[in-house]
Amino acid sequence: MDENKVEGVVNEGVGRLKDAAGGLTGDTGLQAEGKFDQLGGKVQQQFGDVYDQAQDGVEGALALVRDQPFAALGIAAGVGFLLGFLITPSRS
């Protein structure tokens, strides 16, 4: 579990406590702050998941370049050609 996920879980837990305390005391401001913290914690956990997936993708790409450099070069050339084709204005 990475740092973003851990912080997200902690923030969500603190938010739940604030929400509950605000509900018990009738403090709507504290309750709203708790709900905001819960949402922020969930978003932070999702960011951690996306970051992990992106890191796995980068590691996979580096492995491809290291293990099969000519295939990686061909893929890069194909992507470059496709982007050039899409970006270049049509001549009609």
C-alpha positions as CSV (number, residue, x, y, z in Angstrom):
1,M,0.0,0.0,0.0
2,D,1.5,3.3,-1.0
3,E,1.6,6.6,0.8
4,N,-1.5,8.1,-1.0
5,K,-3.6,5.1,-0.1
6,V,-2.6,5.1,3.5
7,E,-3.2,8.8,3.9
8,G,-6.6,8.4,2.1
9,V,-7.7,5.7,4.5
10,V,-6.6,7.9,7.5
11,N,-8.4,11.0,6.1
12,E,-11.5,9.0,5.4
13,G,-11.5,7.6,9.0
14,V,-11.0,11.0,10.5
15,G,-13.8,12.3,8.3
16,R,-16.1,9.6,9.6
17,L,-15.3,10.5,13.2
18,K,-15.9,14.2,12.6
19,D,-19.2,13.4,10.8
20,A,-20.3,11.2,13.7
21,A,-19.2,13.8,16.3
22,G,-21.0,16.6,14.5
23,G,-24.1,14.5,14.3
24,L,-24.1,13.7,18.0
25,T,-23.4,17.3,19.1
26,G,-25.6,19.0,16.4
27,D,-22.6,20.8,14.9
28,T,-23.5,20.9,11.2
29,G,-20.2,22.6,10.4
30,L,-18.2,19.7,11.9
31,Q,-20.5,17.2,10.2
32,A,-19.9,18.9,6.8
33,E,-16.2,19.0,7.4
34,G,-16.3,15.3,8.1
35,K,-18.1,14.5,4.9
36,F,-15.6,16.6,3.0
37,D,-12.7,14.7,4.6
38,Q,-14.4,11.4,3.8
39,L,-14.7,12.4,0.1
40,G,-11.1,13.7,0.0
41,G,-9.9,10.4,1.5
42,K,-11.7,8.3,-1.1
43,V,-10.3,10.5,-3.9
44,Q,-6.8,10.1,-2.5
45,Q,-7.2,6.4,-2.4
46,Q,-8.4,6.3,-6.0
47,F,-5.4,8.5,-7.0
48,G,-3.1,5.9,-5.3
49,D,-4.7,3.1,-7.4
50,V,-4.3,5.0,-10.6
51,Y,-0.7,5.9,-9.8
52,D,0.1,2.2,-9.1
53,Q,-1.4,1.2,-12.4
54,A,0.5,3.9,-14.3
55,Q,3.7,2.8,-12.6
56,D,3.1,-0.8,-13.6
57,G,2.5,0.4,-17.2
58,V,5.8,2.3,-17.2
59,E,7.7,-0.7,-15.8
60,G,6.1,-2.8,-18.6
61,A,7.1,-0.4,-21.3
62,L,10.7,-0.2,-19.9
63,A,10.8,-4.0,-19.9
64,L,9.7,-4.1,-23.5
65,V,12.4,-1.6,-24.6
66,R,15.0,-3.5,-22.7
67,D,14.0,-6.9,-23.9
68,Q,12.8,-6.1,-27.4
69,P,14.4,-2.8,-28.6
70,F,13.5,-3.2,-32.3
71,A,9.8,-4.0,-31.5
72,A,9.7,-0.9,-29.2
73,L,11.3,1.2,-32.0
74,G,8.7,0.0,-34.4
75,I,5.8,0.8,-32.0
76,A,7.2,4.3,-31.4
77,A,7.6,4.9,-35.1
78,G,4.0,3.7,-35.7
79,V,2.6,5.9,-33.0
80,G,4.6,8.9,-34.3
81,F,3.3,8.4,-37.8
82,L,-0.3,8.1,-36.6
83,L,0.0,11.3,-34.5
84,G,1.6,13.1,-37.4
85,F,-1.3,12.0,-39.7
86,L,-3.9,13.1,-37.2
87,I,-2.3,16.5,-36.4
88,T,-1.4,17.5,-40.0
89,P,-4.2,19.6,-41.5
90,S,-6.0,18.0,-44.6
91,R,-5.2,19.4,-48.0
92,S,-8.6,19.4,-49.7
